[in-house]
Amino acid sequence: MKLSGTVRYSCALRLWALGTWLLAAHSLAFGQGFSFDSVAALAHRLAQAPYKPPVRSLPPALLKPQFTYDQHRDIRFRPERALWRAQGLPFEMMFFHPGWLFEFPVTINEVEAGKVRHIAFDARDFDYGRNEGSRQAFGDIGFAGFRVHYPLNNAAYKDEVAVFLGASYFRAVARGARYGMSARALAIDTVGGQNEEFPRFVEFWVERPDANAKTLTIYALLDSPRASGAYRFVVTPGDNTTILVQARVYLRAPVATLGVAPLTSMFFSGENQAHEDDFRPEVHDSDGLGVQTGQGEWIWRPLVNPPALTVSSFATTNPRGFGLMQRDRSYVHYEDLEARYELRPSVWIEPIGDWGDGRIELVQFPIIEETDDNAVAYWVPAKLPPPGQALDLSYRMWWQMKSDRLPPQAWVMQSRRGHGYMRTKVGPDEFQFVLDFDGPALRALDPKTVVDVVFTVDRNAEVLYRNAQPNDVAGGWRTTLRFKRLDAAKPVELRAFLKTSNETVSETWSYLLPARAR
């Protein structure tokens, strides 16, 4: 597992992996009344008080620069000491050691029959490898985070199925998948403000599962300079691992952009943006943003590695879903024996209840290494409550591998950019995209059916050619689009979908061609 893995993840850990003022009721005995509302009451009390930055309480031996990445990586939790292993329960938890980038530990508690038990740090739970020095002197220093284990792929072994580590980041896997993209609880001013703020989970409560449990419930208290919040996560591992999220957020002060259900992923190169010095055809954790608007339109926007920061917005009311998806599952399209990008999960956000007016926002920025994340997607409510009042939202996260969320009619299989053989020279601002659509609606058509491609461009482009034809080899339909960009210093917005004489038969392909790098 990557400990940092992304520029934004690293920034979150370095700059905003902050502690918070934990109330004198930090070890509050909730008694029989512990619930989501108990955590929400703590979040509300935090929001009513000025933000208090954390105090570094770890022993100096665990802090940078004397404590390095390699030293931290050499500390491993002892599996035989996993929480609930001795009781033979279906779920187990193991913990991450604090230190290095994880300067501000989190508090973790177990909840059983409504009663809260603090889980104390114990150095005996860890194998320190080549690290030297006394461990018993550490005391109860807390944890960096934790991971959840469950027999996901076979009954004989408990796989790691979810991790909560760093700021408010977490991620999960479905059956057969490997870790890839990450999620987080909240994004503040990713764009639109002066500086991005990374809220941090400061305390967790985990319900002890019973002997036949199929789900694990986790509560979390979140805090940051401008927001606090209570979260409830119900994790259900499976072919599609789902996480049911209940959130109640309180603002301390106004924000420019509040990102709900944020997803973070990486796109380095792909079929629409090849890398000339890489033997691998594609390198990405996700290849596109999928959107289902409140009106029912399905939109697919392929990701890019842009020359500069780009922001795309899709306004809608009561969205039905969105997600950063890894649609391409063919190993030969990646050819990476180690990274296995074809096994990275897609994550689909399914809103529960009415979310009202707002927009789905996609932020992309350039990277020069595939170890950095450069794509962030989230929901931005059009109206926020005033500071101190609650914003309640619920949603279900689908961590998918073998059954990615797709439109019911037809969808984009691939978006290839570039020209084939041309008898005449192509200008530097003339572009061609070849799109392959497939799905039940297209498979059901007679090959003689007239299928039209509706292709629109913004004012910075001129359409040169459009065509749709049956794909006699792979099935579905192939669409060829050519256009000319008028001003290379500006981006171009493109849209295309397929229709017959009386109905739309595909999702909408939506593409942002970035401005030429200066």
Phi, psi and omega in degrees: 000137176284132179280323177248294169076342183213154176298316183287324176297317179296317178299320180299319182286321183284318189260322188234017172281065191268151168276180178216166172292111174269132186301162174303341178270026181306318178256034183307130175277103182287343181064213183283353188263013183296135180196181174303321180296332177296316179290322179296326178295321176296317180297320179295319179295321176298316183294334181281348183247155176300146180294135178244114180299156182286162176248131179292113184246357181289153174301142180307331181295343181259002184255152174295155001272352184290336178255119190256171176302313181298323178294317179295320180294335182280355177264122183232142176289140179280114184304327182293347180256016180300144177298131178078000178294317182298332181272355179067030181282156184294330177259149172224156176233139173234158191240153177262138181286138177286165178122175183059238179289339184271073188281336186241099185295162175254155176263136182235135182231154173252140178244125177223123180053040177081357181257143185257131175237123178291134176264111184276145172295137178223116182301336180291346179283350188243146169262116186272003176056234182274358178291144182244168177111169182282134179261330185294339182284350183294321184074200181272085186264002179084188184231159173283328182172198182206164175229150184252134179242145182200147179289078187281312187263335172202160187287345186271350185218135178269109179283157170282118186247341180203149180223135171242110187204119174088121180049236175244028181281145172204161176204164185214172177225153172263173179301127178086354183264166172243162178299144177214255183291166181239160171239167172213169186286320189203144174238131181238121177055046170301321169223159175094344179245186180282316180217141177288140180248134182249095175302156186229138168288129181249342179205144179236151170230126183241125180286130177295124181283159175270181188292341181243020186296138173251352181227158175231131182253130183233133174249149181215143175255127184247146179210151176195172182305327185242005181204153169223164182190161175243137182228145174231125180242125175249108186265125178235100181289150178170196176305318165245109176284124181250149172231112176275122186245128170244126184230140172228114187246138175239130176269139171273329184209161180299150175232155178282315182223118174257114182263116181263140180055051183288141177239141184232128184214184184230132168229114181258312178203161182191191183296335179265359184199078184289155177249117189292338183259011184244129179289343181275131182299322183219147177220102179194150171276333178218147179249356178187166173259123173259141181223135166241111185287169177296338179273356176098356179287137175260132182233138176236119177244108176299143178282158176223164170254089193283161176287342179209168180304131176230146180229128177241141181231141178232099183284140178196170175242131181049067181301148178270342177166161173201162179185156170268121193240148172248083184285327184280111184249017182267122180302321184293347176276353180239318178056038180241106184289336182268307185288326180048059183297336180291349179257008179283142186284151163269153177229120180249130178262119179250104179299145175245125183083187181273124176263350177076203181279150177168203181209149169266125186245135176241122179247129178228142178216161188285147173225155177245357177222144182286353178281357181253140174276145182217015177226128180229130178230143182196170176260135178244109177296141179290331182229131179248149176291156177295160178308136179095343178260151188279142167248113182254125177217144176229150178200161177247130177261130177251107175270108195244155178222301186262351183219063181298147180294125183226157175295157182285337186266287181203156186217167180280124177273321179202152178234103182257131180251134178139167181254147167272206179294130179232132180289332179246154182293138180264133180289161183295341180247023172254127187235154175225136172238136174245117184249136173250119176256145175208159180152172185303321183295324180281323179296333182278349183283145169293135180304339179274356179298137176279115177247125181257146174255123176269112186237118180235148179229162178277188186289351180266018181211162178229127180288130179255326186196145173211145183199148174226137181211154178296144175266099186288347183265304186261350186089170183077202182228146178250137181238133177245129182234130175231143180205165178241128176277135185272321180233110184293343181277357181237151177285173178229131175263131182235148175217142177206143173207165182256144177211153170263192184296334187232359180201156173282135185239012178209167170290172179265122172279123182235124187225140174250111173275112183296158174297155179295136179297138180271000000 
